[in-house]
Amino acid sequence: MKKLIRIALLAVLLHALLTVPLAGAADSTAPAGSATRGKDLYMKHVCYSCHGSVGQGAERTGPKLAPNPFPYAAFAMQMREPRDVMPRYPEKFVSEQDLADIYAYMASIPAASKDASPK
Ligand code: HEC
């Protein structure tokens, strides 16, 4: 099983190296991630409760995350060691791949989403 995961990760990495970054990607140095899986994780870890269902942010609970999320390194740091009141998401609960997927989801949110009603 571990080996399979390693092969899958390698495939993801290779894919990232071989594909041209998507136009409009927020941070082309970010690891490859699945926006679809990222969206599920964003819901599962209830990020939406503070940041809104499409990362639009809410006045009292959490800042806007999308469109144009800030650089991946800063995102990863905020998840592991939040700078203020946001809960911490250690690797035990949110793996490195989960981070990449959540970031891919945030980067995939188009600007118009802030006006869209929650689904
Ligand atoms: C309980 C509310 C809450 C939850 C749940 C939460 N956040 Fe946050 N988040 C915040 C607050 C408040 C901040 C402002 C900085 C701080 O408090 O550390 C923040 C800051 C951030 C930032 C930095 C954005 C900026 O412009 O400063 C990112 C990125 C982020 N959160 C992502 C996430 C993700 C992804 C999840 C789910 C895995 C999540 N947050 C879950 C409240 C929350």
Boltz pocket constraint, residues with backbone or C-beta under 6 A from the ligand:
constraints:
  - pocket:
      binder: B
      contacts: [[A, 41], [A, 42], [A, 45], [A, 46], [A, 47], [A, 48], [A, 49], [A, 50], [A, 51], [A, 60], [A, 61], [A, 62], [A, 63], [A, 64], [A, 65], [A, 70], [A, 74], [A, 75], [A, 78], [A, 82], [A, 83], [A, 84], [A, 85], [A, 86], [A, 87], [A, 89], [A, 102]]
      max_distance: 6.0
